[in-house]
């Protein structure tokens, strides 16, 4: 067990990527689920303008 850390580099990288998608979605007024679904489907999270 690792306290306050990650056991692997890929785990750290995955966490950072998911957190980035979720936070970007929240800034755009989307739920975490919507943001993740959009990212997986290849849709842009950014609104034009």
C-alpha positions in Angstrom: 0.0 0.0 0.0 1.2 3.5 -0.8 -0.1 6.3 1.3 -0.9 9.6 -0.5 0.7 8.4 -3.8 0.4 6.0 -6.7 1.8 2.5 -7.1 2.7 3.0 -10.8 3.4 5.8 -13.2 0.5 4.8 -15.5 -1.9 5.1 -12.5 -0.6 8.6 -11.8 -0.9 9.5 -15.4 -4.4 8.1 -15.8 -5.6 9.9 -12.6 -4.3 13.2 -14.0 -5.9 12.7 -17.4 -9.3 11.8 -15.9 -9.1 14.7 -13.5 -8.3 17.1 -16.3 -11.3 15.9 -18.3 -13.7 16.1 -15.4 -12.5 19.6 -14.4 -12.7 20.9 -17.9 -16.2 19.5 -18.2 -17.3 21.2 -14.9 -16.0 24.6 -16.1 -18.1 24.1 -19.2 -21.2 23.3 -17.1 -21.2 19.5 -17.7 -21.3 16.6 -15.3 -18.3 14.4 -14.7 -20.1 11.6 -16.5 -20.9 13.8 -19.5 -17.3 15.0 -19.8 -15.9 11.5 -19.6 -18.4 10.2 -22.2 -17.5 13.0 -24.6 -13.8 12.4 -24.2 -14.2 8.6 -24.8 -16.3 9.3 -27.9 -13.8 11.7 -29.3 -16.0 14.8 -29.0 -14.3 18.1 -28.1 -15.0 19.4 -24.5 -14.4 23.0 -25.6 -17.2 25.2 -26.6 -16.6 27.5 -29.5 -16.2 31.2 -28.7 
